[in-house]
């Protein structure tokens, strides 16, 4: 599923966040699962993947008795901090306390659709990031094009 868009939402007193309804309506439990995984993301955000997408991502990682050091560090950080959260009948997930504290998120948030996952940001922090990214849009697009041409985005 392709996640796109920017949505303003609130986190209620029970730490529940509604998955945007137009995205939620396209989720198929057979394909995407009936839950989500939440993990700390970049720049104080939380990243949210559909259950089966997250599990496929985990399975796609090369298995080795002696893994690449960068991959090992990434996996230790991501999987140790990730939490599986169920989607309730009204389309909400409960975000663990530790993650809300870690990301500095309170009641109002911005939910972004970012290709294969959702990102949850503090609205003021996201406004600052978005403004900086728009100011650098031409350079960002050029770097992305180069990464695509190299076949995946490795840094030189």
C-alpha positions as CSV (number, residue, x, y, z in Angstrom):
1,X,0.0,0.0,0.0
2,X,1.2,3.5,-0.8
3,X,0.8,5.9,2.0
4,X,0.6,9.6,1.1
5,X,-0.7,12.8,2.5
6,X,-0.5,15.0,5.6
7,X,-3.1,14.8,8.4
8,X,-3.6,16.7,11.6
9,X,-4.8,14.4,14.4
10,X,-4.9,14.3,18.2
11,X,-3.7,11.7,20.6
12,X,-6.4,11.2,23.2
13,X,-6.0,10.9,27.0
14,X,-5.6,7.1,26.6
15,X,-2.7,7.6,24.2
16,X,-4.7,6.5,21.1
17,X,-4.1,7.8,17.7
18,X,-6.6,7.4,14.8
19,X,-5.1,6.1,11.6
20,X,-6.4,8.5,8.9
21,X,-9.7,7.2,7.6
22,X,-8.9,7.4,3.9
23,X,-5.8,5.4,4.4
24,X,-7.4,3.0,6.9
25,X,-10.2,2.3,4.4
26,X,-7.7,0.9,1.9
27,X,-6.1,-1.5,4.3
28,X,-6.9,-5.1,3.6
29,X,-6.3,-7.4,6.7
30,X,-5.4,-10.3,4.4
31,X,-2.6,-8.3,2.8
32,X,-1.6,-5.8,5.5
33,X,-2.6,-7.5,8.7
34,X,-4.8,-6.3,11.5
35,X,-2.2,-4.5,13.6
36,X,0.7,-2.0,13.2
37,X,4.2,-1.8,14.4
38,X,5.4,1.5,15.9
39,X,9.1,2.5,16.3
40,X,11.1,5.6,16.9
41,X,11.9,7.3,13.6
42,X,14.1,10.2,12.5
43,X,14.0,13.8,13.9
44,X,11.9,13.0,17.0
45,X,9.1,11.2,15.0
46,X,7.4,7.8,15.3
47,X,7.2,5.5,12.3
48,X,4.2,3.2,11.9
49,X,4.1,0.2,9.5
50,X,1.2,-2.1,8.8
51,X,1.9,-5.5,10.5
52,X,2.6,-7.5,7.4
53,X,4.7,-4.8,5.8
54,X,7.0,-4.7,8.9
55,X,7.3,-8.4,9.0
56,X,8.2,-8.6,5.3
57,X,10.8,-5.9,5.8
58,X,12.2,-8.0,8.7
59,X,12.3,-11.1,6.6
60,X,14.0,-9.4,3.7
61,X,17.0,-8.5,5.8
62,X,19.9,-10.8,5.0
63,X,20.3,-13.6,7.5
64,X,23.9,-14.3,8.6
65,X,25.8,-15.5,11.6
66,X,28.1,-12.6,11.2
67,X,25.9,-9.7,10.1
68,X,27.1,-6.4,8.6
69,X,27.9,-4.0,11.5
70,X,25.7,-1.2,10.1
71,X,22.8,-3.6,9.7
72,X,23.3,-5.1,13.2
73,X,23.2,-1.6,14.7
74,X,20.1,-0.7,12.7
75,X,18.3,-3.9,13.7
76,X,19.2,-3.6,17.4
77,X,17.8,-0.1,17.5
78,X,14.7,-0.7,15.4
79,X,13.5,-4.1,16.6
80,X,14.3,-3.5,20.3
81,X,12.3,-0.3,20.3
82,X,9.4,-1.4,18.1
83,X,6.0,-2.3,19.5
84,X,3.1,-4.2,17.9
85,X,-0.1,-2.3,18.5
86,X,-3.6,-3.5,17.6
87,X,-6.1,-1.5,15.6
88,X,-9.3,-1.0,17.6
89,X,-12.8,-1.1,16.2
90,X,-12.8,2.7,15.6
91,X,-9.4,2.7,13.7
92,X,-7.2,3.8,16.6
93,X,-3.9,2.5,17.9
94,X,-2.5,3.0,21.4
95,X,1.0,4.4,21.3
96,X,3.2,3.2,24.2
97,X,4.1,5.8,26.9
98,X,7.8,5.4,26.3
99,X,7.5,6.2,22.7
100,X,5.4,9.3,23.2
101,X,8.0,10.5,25.8
102,X,10.9,9.7,23.5
103,X,9.4,11.6,20.6
104,X,8.2,14.4,22.8
105,X,4.6,14.0,21.4
106,X,1.6,15.4,23.2
107,X,-2.0,15.8,22.2
108,X,-1.8,17.4,18.7
109,X,0.3,15.6,16.0
110,X,0.8,15.5,12.2
111,X,0.5,12.1,10.5
112,X,2.4,11.8,7.3
113,X,2.0,9.2,4.6
114,X,5.6,8.3,3.5
115,X,5.5,5.5,0.9
116,X,5.4,2.3,2.9
117,X,4.9,3.8,6.4
118,X,3.3,6.6,8.4
119,X,5.3,9.1,10.4
120,X,3.9,11.0,13.4
121,X,5.5,14.4,14.2
122,X,5.0,17.3,16.5
123,X,3.2,19.9,14.4
124,X,5.8,22.7,15.1
125,X,8.7,20.5,14.5
126,X,7.2,19.2,11.3
127,X,6.5,22.8,10.1
128,X,10.2,23.6,10.6
129,X,11.4,20.5,8.8
130,X,8.9,21.0,5.9
131,X,9.9,24.6,5.5
132,X,13.6,23.7,5.3
133,X,12.9,20.8,2.9
134,X,10.9,23.1,0.6
135,X,13.7,25.6,0.6
136,X,16.1,22.9,-0.4
137,X,13.7,21.1,-2.8
138,X,15.8,21.4,-5.9
139,X,18.9,19.9,-4.2
140,X,16.8,17.2,-2.5
141,X,15.3,16.2,-5.9
142,X,18.7,16.1,-7.5
143,X,20.2,13.9,-4.8
144,X,17.2,11.6,-5.0
145,X,17.5,11.3,-8.8
146,X,21.2,10.4,-8.4
147,X,20.4,7.8,-5.7
148,X,17.8,6.2,-8.0
149,X,20.2,6.1,-10.9
150,X,22.8,4.4,-8.7
151,X,20.2,1.8,-7.8
152,X,19.0,2.3,-4.3
153,X,20.3,5.4,-2.6
154,X,23.7,4.4,-1.2
155,X,25.7,7.3,0.1
156,X,29.0,8.0,-1.7
